[in-house]
Amino acid sequence: MSTATASLPRRPADRAVIWAVLALSAAGVLAVYSAVSFLAETKSGGDTEAFLFRHVVRVGLALGVAGALSLVNYRWLARLSKLALIGALALLVAVQILGVVTNGAQRWLELGPISFQPSDLAKVALILHVAVLLARKQDYIGDLQRGFVPLLVWIAPTVLLIGMEDLSTAAVLAATMGAMLFVGRVRLVHMAVVALVGAVLAVGFLASSPQRAARLEAWTGLELFASNDAIAIDSQDENYQADQARIAIAMGGLTGVGPGKSVQRDFLPAPYNDFILAIIAEEYGLIGALVVLFVFVWILGRGFLRVARGAPDPLGLFLATGLTTAVVLGGFVNAMVTCGLLPVTGLPMPFVSYGGTSMLATGAMVGILLNVSRHASPSS
């Protein structure tokens, strides 16, 4: 790193991104407060405020993480990327052995009273380390052995370990890696071969799980895998979820039924998480849902056109590209599932859905993105 680059003055973090994140968080608090009422009645005797308080605390922690990391030079964080990724991979292996099964998937680790998803930590660590490797290898990035294979050594096991139990998160992470590799000038033929192998493995993961197979069959309306009772039952469940989400959107119309007046929250499974946008669409209408999606588009534009393009070095460019892609793509995938454009995935909407580890991981990604923006060139 040159002295000139290292001594670039820090400027205020990108305010547009900050306001966008605050807007999503506020929308999430309002939607979660309405959506958790049925859950509260069944689990805590109707104490909706307890669930709301828990969500607000998690949002506050995520914003705190974002604020703290926005002050930590991203080049310093990059020095820890390899160690962080090794630790994350160890946790991903541990979850396969010691993980807790929830809703048919073994994604959680428990440490005393604390439970978390290692996949969320691995996502942040992989983006950091791949950005470091891309920045180091720009002079020979087109070389298969020296440039691409060392990247694949870290990307492949991380995505595969996550995909064993969480195919949707693995797919979003793989797409994020694709965006980073493309910007990093990796040869398209190398990326195409890996994408083809990844598609074959994804089909294998789908076929190995009745629940995953059911989601795809429910979405397509076709019998794609060998018929069995487990897939048939799960397909009915997945159709039910998708149908209830579409009903919520239809009931909302253009302007919605009003805050706190959702009916479908009593019928939608996990309306506070996977289908939070359906609750927003029902209560605030198509206008409210489009405003939420526009905020993600705004983050995408600022992250790519302002932060990434104005980054003072290749590391900042690759980090901004990966972090922006991961956050925005997570929001878009959640929205597409709600609208029936993708199979049901269980992926939360960043800063909007009720969540724990995912909320903190998203806060970390936004914080690093904001730190890159503090070093962006004034002309960007």
Secondary structure, DSSP 4 states (H G I P E B T S, - for coil): --HHHHTPPP----HHHHHHHHHHHHHHHHHHHHHTHHHHHHHSTT-HHHHHHHHHHHHHHHHHHHHHHTTS-HHHHHHTHHHHHHHHHHHHHHHHHHPEEETTEEEEEEETTEEE-HHHHHHHHHHHHHHHHHHHTGGGTT-IIIIIHHHHHHHHHHHHHHHTT-HHHHHHHHHHHHHHHHHTT--HHHHHHHHHHHHHHHHHHHHH-HHHHHHHHHHHTS--S---HHHHHHHHHHHHHHHHHHHHHHHHTTT-S-TT--SGGGTSSSTTTTTHHHHHHHHHHHHHHHHHHHHHHHHHHIIIIIIITT-SSHHHHHHHHHHHHHHHHHHHHHHHHHTTSS----PPPTTTS--SHHHHHHHHHHHHHHHHHHTS-TT-
